[in-house]
Amino acid sequence: MKKNNLDIYIGTPKISLDFLSKENLVIVEPEKEKIEKIESELKKYNFALFDNLLIFNITVGENDNSFLKYFYTNDKRFDGTDSEEYQKKFKGLKINSSTNVKARKLKKLFHENDLYFSKYNNIILHIYKGNPLVITKSFGINLFDIDIIKIKIPDNLNIWHKKLKSFLIENNFISNEQDSNTWLYDYRKFKFEKYEKEKLLVNFKNEINKLNTSKKELEN
């Protein structure tokens, strides 16, 4: 039997009981201080959350098991592996320090931890931190199992917006009419494309059969 919802958070919103008690929850958070805060909050509540909660203290990267520089700036909104990119747009942004963090591709990370999307009816991805284009690509083929993607990075900070939009449209996601930062997987388009491919395959097989028939007739 499939479980109901799986919520995946890249970066964390305000930590609360409602947030931590979601049905099935995965948190990917690069900052150790925030992980410690989550763990501290969990200790306050006298019920078992851990069976339905997975926490990973890593950042998402294009290359699995690599190390990236994580920057700390004079504005916490820009802390992360992309601070140097932000500096090109926001001239007053200064980098105060940096540290090396482990980067993982989400497809491999989840597979290693027996997190299989086929177990869930609905999967919702919430992106609060990082490069949304790198994050969505890191799911690999598992991206097609995600029902809803919510980009929680403010529009003026999402410097990858145009490339991300093109990538999501190419991969059968459509923007929500009420909220352009929420993307829904378009199953109708997926079924149509599958139908078109199957139709092409049938036509190809028919043409092969015709050629084989013609060849036999010539041989006779």
Number of C-alpha atoms within 10 A of each C-alpha: 6 10 13 12 16 22 19 20 20 24 18 20 13 7 13 11 12 7 13 19 16 15 15 20 21 20 21 21 22 24 17 12 11 15 18 12 11 18 12 11 14 19 9 9 10 7 9 10 16 13 9 14 17 16 15 15 17 21 26 29 22 15 13 16 15 15 16 19 16 20 21 19 19 13 12 9 13 23 22 23 25 15 21 17 11 17 15 10 11 13 8 9 16 17 15 11 12 15 12 12 20 17 22 21 23 22 18 16 19 18 11 10 9 9 14 13 19 12 14 16 15 17 21 19 21 22 22 18 26 23 20 25 18 16 20 21 19 22 18 13 9 16 19 16 17 23 17 21 23 19 21 17 18 11 11 7 13 17 16 13 17 10 11 18 18 12 15 20 14 10 15 17 24 18 18 13 9 7 10 12 17 18 24 17 21 17 13 10 14 15 11 11 13 12 12 12 12 12 12 12 12 12 12 12 12 12 12 12 12 12 12 12 12 12 11 10 9 8 7 6
